[in-house]
């Protein structure tokens, strides 16, 4: 071999070594898992997410981890930052666009290429950064993204972990789950009062739901179980018009796979939601199990093996319904509208009337702290406390501010004995 051929061979070898070294370096630099802090806002898991913008810069936004929904959603502001080609229809409340290829969580690149389209709520320019009113998040991390990873939602330690399949070593008791092949929604075989049901695991929801037939049957069989009308506290999801009339009850015992839960607050699922939930589930289901019931657990989602893990990390009993009895609706302009007042012991739990609170009023402040620009979780943290504690509310009606003193009530208290009339019989 002459000198020129030797030189060419050396150059080729060096080039191949360089390519191999870069590949090895890239492989080593790409983490197999990422653990990031959680902000638990109204019992919803919110984390930091990083976007790569067209100009080469990186933007940090807030992301909502929602394994109970299959659709990727973005705020209008994020769509603008990413320069997405957005398509809108006059007959729809949402626009759509092809999503970005990926986002980054904790230094780990998370692919979005399996998502056909992102939903973008129609918002006014002043509310462009609002994906959902009352939330700080501008992007969802839905089930269709989570399904490609091992997932650990660590409620006690306020941490969220995503990892390549097979990377995490899950702990705790396990439940074989039914994972919908289209939407990656999880159903867990469960039991209530000895009857078998499937319940959807929905860590994106702050409260649990039961279908109306199941709820009504349990309420009739157990009239002493704590119950109320009005979605206060974690049951106050989005401030939909009928939330002031929602029925809420504590289920004494609930088996979710191997997990034995007690005193679980559940909402009667509105009948018009039933067919929608069951259609997406793909199997018969009785409702959903929300995050509020699992705040003491580290919940592991092993999508590859259709298994859910529950590792108890705390036994603290959360005073979830010790609150001021308002039902709120967050608005796109960051204000909060009062939809109604829940009753307590047969009478309104908050003073009502022309000189007090009325539906349609806006909540201005609680104990002098302004409510506008708050998230739902921040607003409710100001409305909770110990029973009989007083809160100074300021509400606004027709441009006039009204001061009201209200007491924290112990809604959905412990089950009482059967009514005395039953004993007399």
N, C-alpha and C positions, 0 to 999 in steps of 0.2 A: 504493500500500500504506500503510495507516495505521500509527500508532506501535505499537499492540498487536501487529499482525501482524509488523512488523519485529522487535519484541522477541522474539516466539515463534520466528521464523526464526533469530535469533541464538543463542537458547538451544539450539535443536535442533542447529545447526552446532557450537556449543561442546561439546555432549554427544557428538556423533559424533567430533569431534576427540579428546575425552578417551578414548573407547572405543578409537579407533585408536591413540592414544599408549600406552594400557595394553597393547594387544595387541602393539605393537612392542616395548615394554619387556619383556614376558613372553617374547616370541620371542628377544630379544637375551640375556635372562638364562638361557635354557635352553641349556646347552652341548651341542655336537654330539658331543663325545668326552670321555672321562675316562680318566686314567692314574693308577693307584694302586700302592703298593708291594706286593710279594708276600712272604709268609712261606712258604718252601719247607719244608714239614713232611713228612718221609718221602717226598720228591719229589712231594708233592701241593700244588697251588696254593691258598693260603689268603689271603683279603683281608678288609678291613673292609667291612661292609655296614651301612647305616643303615635302621632301621624307624621309621615314623610310627605312634605308639601312639594308641589311642582318646582319651586325655586331652590330646592335642595335643603331647606331648613326643616327643623323638627318642631312640632307643636304638641304640647301636652294638653289633653282634655280629660274629662271625667267619663268613665264607662260604667254601665249598669250590667252586672252579670245576671242574666235571666235565662235559666235553663228551662223555664216553663213556656217560652215562646220561641218559635223557629225563625222569625223574621228579623233581619238586620235593619235597624233603624238609625238614622242620622239626623242631626239638627240641620236646619237650613244654612246656618253659619258654617258648619263643617263641610257641607256640599260646596259652598262658595270657596272656602279655603283650598279645597282639593280640586277646584275647577271642574267639577263633575258636570256631565251633560244631563240636565234634569228635565224630565218630561212630566207635565201636569195635565190633569183632566178636570173640567168644570164639575163633573159628577162625582168627584172623589175628594175626600179630605186629605189625601196623601199624594205626593208626587213620587217619582221613582227615578233611579239612576243606577248605572253599573257601579258597583262599589270599588274602592281601591283594592289593589292586590293583597295588601296585608296591613296590619298594625303591629305595634311593638308593645309588649307587656313585660316589665321587669327585665329588659334586655333581650327578650326572646321574641323572635318574629313569628306572628300568628297569621297564617294564611286565611284570606277571605275568598279565595278563587272558587270555592264551591257554591258561593252565593250568587244566584242569578241576578238579583236586583236588591237595592237598598230602598227602604221606605223613608220618605222625607215629609214630615208634617207641613201642611200649608200654614205659614205663619206670616204675620205682618213684619215689616222690617225691624220694628222695635222689639219683636219677640223672636228674632232669627236664631238666637242662641238657646232657645227653649225647645228641647225635644219633646218633653212632656211637662206641662205646668206643675210646679212644685218639686221638680227634681233639678239637680245640678248636672246630671249626665247628658252628654251630647252624642253618645253612641251606645248601642246595646251589644253585648256579647251573648248571642243566642245559642240555643241548643244545637243548631246546625253547624256552628263553629266549635262548640265545646266537645261535640261527639268525636272529634279527631284526637282528643287528648285524654290523659288522666287528669281528673279535677278533684281538688280538695278545698272545701269551704270550711274554714276553721273559725267558727263563730266565737268560742271562748277567748282565743288569742288574737282575734281580728286579723286573720291572714287568709289570703287566697293563693292557691298554687295551681299552675298549669304545667303539665309535663308530657313528654312523648310517651305513647302507650307502653306500659310495662316498666316505666321508670319509678313510679311511686310504690312504696310498700304500705298498703293500706292497713289500718288497725281497726279494732272494734268488731262488733257483730255485723254479719253480712246478710243481705236480702237479695235473692234472685229477682231481677226486675224484668219487666216487659218494655223494650225500647222500640218505639215506633220507627220502622225503617225509613219512612219519608221525612218525618219531622224531628226524629231523635228525642221525642218526649217520653218521659219515664213514668211507668205505672208500677206501683208496688202492691202485691197481694196483701190485703189488710183484713182486720176483723173489728167490728163494733158490736158489742152485746151478743157475741157468739155468731153473728152473721158475717159471711165472707163478702168482701168487696175489693175492687181495685181502686186505689187512690193515686192520683197524679202527684208526683213530687215537683213542687213549684217553688223553688227558692227565690224566685223573682217577685213573689207575692208576699205581702206582710201578714196575711191572714189565711186561714184554711176555709174551704167551702165544702158544703154537702148539697147534693141535689135536693130539690124541694121534697120529693117523696120520702127520701131517707130522713131528712131533717124533721119533717112533720111527724113521721112515725116515732122517732126517738122522743120528740117533744111531748107527744101524747102519752107515751109509755112512761115518761119520767118528768112529770110536771114539777117536781122539786129541784130539778137541775136549774142552775142559775140561767136566766134568760132576760132579754131586753129587746127593745125596738130602738133603732138608731145606730148608725155606724160611727162610734166614737173610737178614739185611740187607734190601734193598729188596724181596726176594721174600716177606717175612713180612708179608702184607697185613693180615689181620684176626685171625689166630690161629684160623682154622677147624680143626676136629678133624683133618683129613687133611694140614694143612700140613707136619707133621713128615715126611710121606712123599712130598711133592712132588718131582718130578724137575726139576732145573735144569741148563741147558747154555748154553755160549757159542756162538753162531752166528758163524762166521768172517767171512762177508760177507753183507750183506743190502741189496738195492736197494729203496728205498721211493720210488716215482716216480723222479725224477732224483737222489735222495739216495743216496749210497753210504756205508753204515754198516758198521763193523767191530767184531768182538768184542762182539756184542749178547747180553746175558743173556736167556734166555727160559725160561719155566716150561711144563711139559707141562700143557695145559689139561685139568682133570678131565673124564672122559667125560660126566658128567651135566650139565656146563655147555655142552657143544657145541651141542646142539639149541637151547638158550635163546639163545646168542650168535648163531647163524646165523639164527634166526627174527627176531630184532630187526634184524639187518643187512639182511635182505630180499634179499640176493644171496649167492652162494657166497663163503665167506671162510675163511681158514686160521688166523686168530687175531687178536691185537691188538698194537699198538705203543704201549708205555707211555712215560711221561715220562722214565724213567731213560735211555732211548736217545737223548733229544733235549735233554739239559741244556746242551749247547753251542750251542743254536740259539734264534733268535727265530722262533716258529711263528705264521704268520698264517693266519687262517681267513676266507676270503671266501665266505661262505655264498651270497650273491646270485649268484655266478658259479661255484659248485661247484669252488673252487680252493683249494689249500693252498700256502703259501709257507714256504720254509725258508731263513733267513738266518743263516749261521754267525757267531757272535760270540766264540767261544773255542775253543781246541784243547786245553784242559786235560783230562787223563785222570783221571777220578774213581776213587779206590780203593774202588769200591762194595761189594766183598765181602771187605775186610780187616776182619774183625769177630770178636767172640766168638761161637762157634757155638751159640747158643741159638735156639730157636723159641718165640716169646712169644704170649700171648693177653691183650690188654687187657680188663679187666673193668669192668662198670658202676660198681663201687665204687672205681675208679681204681687198683686193684692190677693187677699183671702176673703171670699164671700161666705157668710154664715147661711147654710141651707136649712138648719133647724136646730132644735134643742131636744136632747134625749130626756125622757122622764126618769125620775128616781122616786121610788116609793109612791107612785101614782100621781106625782106632780112634776112640773118642769124643774129640771136640776139647776137651771140658771134663770134668774129673774127675767121675765118676758113682759112685753107691753110697750106702749108708746114711749115711756121714759126708761126703758130697759132694752133688752135684745129682741129683735124681730128678724124673721127670715128675710134675706136680701141685704141685711146690713153688712158692712165690711169691718173685719177685725183690724183695728189700727195698732193696738199695742197690748202687751200683757206685762203687768208690773213695771210699766214705763219702757219696756223694750219693744222697739218697732217690729211689726210682723211682716210688712211688705219686704220683698227681696229675700225672704227666708225660703228654705225648702220645707216640704211637708214634715220631715223629721225634726227640723229645728223648731217649727211652730208647735208641734206636739210635745217637744221636750219642755217648752215653757208652760204648757197646759197640764202637765202631770205633776204629781206630788203625793203627799200623804193625805188620807181622808180628813176632811174638815179644814184643811189649809185653805186660806183665802187667796184669791187672785184678783187683782185690780184690772179689769178689762176696759178698754176704750173702743167703742164701735162708732162707725160713721154712717149716717143716713141722710141723704139729700144735702150733703155738704155740712151737716151739723154733727159734732162729736158728742157722744153720750158716755159717761163713766158708769160702770156697773161693777159691783162686788159679787163674785161668785165663789162657791166652795168646791174643792176637789171632792168627788164622790167615789165610793168603792163599788163601781159597777161590776156586775157579774161576780158577786161575792160567793163565798163557799156555799155548797148545797145545804139546804135546810132540811129539817125533818118533814115528813109528810104532813099536810095540813091537819089541824086539830079535828076537823069534821070527819076525817078518815078514821082517826083514832076513836072517836065516839061511836062510830059504826061498829 
